[in-house]
Amino acid sequence: MLGISVLALAISGCAVNTQPIDRLASEQRAKSDLQIMFKDQEPLSGPLTLHTAMARAVKYNLEARLKVMEEAMAYRQMDLARLDMLPRMALQAGYAGRSNVSASSSRSILTGNQSLEPSTSQDRNREIGDLTMVWNVLDFGVSYVSAKQQADQRLIIKERRRKVVHTIIQDVRSAYWRALTAERLLKRIDTLMARVQSAQDNSRQMGQERVGDVVQTLGYQRALIEATRQLKEQRRALSLAKTELATLINLPLGSDFSLTDDSSYRVPELKVDLGRLEQEALTSRPELREQDYQARISAAETRKAMLRMLPGLELNAGAHYDSNSFLSNQSWADYGAKITWNLFEVLKAPAAINLAKTGEQVAAARRQAMSIAVLAQLHVANANYHEARQRFQTSQELAGIDEQIVEQLRNRYQADGLGELALIQGELNVLHAELERDLAYADLRNAYGQIFASAGLDPLPSELPSGRLNDIASALAGSEARWQEGDIGRQSL
């Protein structure tokens, strides 16, 4: 019972208690994160172009930074895996002592009498040192294969980083064109909303004074309220576009920046054969290349399972020192070799090999299924491009017609032959048509870029002159210019 009590007391004394993080530490962490998130960024100078926005996202987006750090960590893990191939080497040095002399005697096994008086061959206090190296050839082979697997894991991280860059650039492209639409139209929406509000105030005043037909006045007010609702819905659809863009390019939220206005509405042409894009997609898509590396890792796992069946040759060598004065040689070296063979590894090797081969088959099946999905994505992107192109052309025609209509309405209004409500409704129709046109153009540009992203084309070369934003933006612009001319080249992956 006493033993149980002592044990319980010892366990309770070893209990670990943690303290919650106080608010002050969280506030300090928040301030530090805010400083780090936007630290060492090149300031904005002038209106933001599409490719400059993409460059800022590639360089400063936090998700992209995370992938860079993961790739760097994979490099470190590969270096560590290489070190596992080195022999095991142990160094020991110390001091040994005891309270009395280490002595012994002998007893005859025939008579049971003591045959040797107690004697010693060891000092009570000694200094000792050992340096031992052991190298197992089988372990070296397994470690070599593991290092190759870790190198493939690093390449997988690289492919995932490529995928993140493709995704970020597409997100920036979509957000940029929507933000540009917002910058074009928000001021006009606010101006028209102010005119609608003024017309509403005048209508209410007329209603209170009982001027004109009451039903007509209420219908007029209802039409103005409906116009206000439509304007607010349009404004809400656009108001967050610049915030989304700022988040993608890692600008402080609430930053005031402007965009370069491209009012040409140039329709991009697809000058690359779809069959060539299919081949490029099956060759270059990061997801498929990742599966290629996974297949190599699975094949290496099979080789490891086969290696573990083999006997291992263990080589050892060591240098030793002992200050014991009774020793004739206080320092010496020894060496040896032995063969080790774990017979249980032979018994379980067939199951391990079958498991590894099944892993290879699963990797191949996964790659084939993903290949179908990649081709489907490419064809969907191509269909979306052609549909977006037709929708933009239709929206552009409607916007042109509405502009002509409102011009006629404005002339009639100035000639006092038309009420303000009809003019406001006409201007609202123009605004809505222009919004549809600009959003359709944004979808067109996004769908066009998605084709090349679905084909796995890298928007950046493997090497850049420098990490400056201007160089990154120039490289992005150059890649897109070549693709628009039908030159997709050969990817340097």
HELIX and SHEET records of a PDB file:
HELIX    1   1 LEU A    2  GLY A   13  1                                  12    
HELIX    2   2 ARG A   23  MET A   37  1                                  15    
HELIX    3   3 LEU A   50  TYR A   60  1                                  11    
HELIX    4   4 LEU A   62  LEU A   83  1                                  22    
HELIX    5   5 VAL A  137  GLN A  208  1                                  72    
HELIX    6   6 VAL A  214  SER A  239  1                                  26    
HELIX    7   7 ALA A  241  LEU A  248  1                                   8    
HELIX    8   8 LEU A  274  SER A  284  1                                  11    
HELIX    9   9 PRO A  286  LEU A  307  1                                  22    
HELIX   10  10 LEU A  343  GLN A  414  1                                  72    
HELIX   11  11 GLU A  420  SER A  454  1                                  35    
HELIX   12  12 LEU A  469  GLN A  484  1                                  16    
SHEET    1   A 4 ARG A  88  GLY A  97  0                                        
SHEET    2   A 4 ASN A 125  ASN A 136 -1                                        
SHEET    3   A 4 GLY A 312  ASP A 322 -1                                        
SHEET    4   A 4 SER A 331  THR A 340 -1                                        
SHEET    1   B 2 ALA A 103  ARG A 107  0                                        
SHEET    2   B 2 GLN A 114  THR A 120 -1                                        
END                                                                             
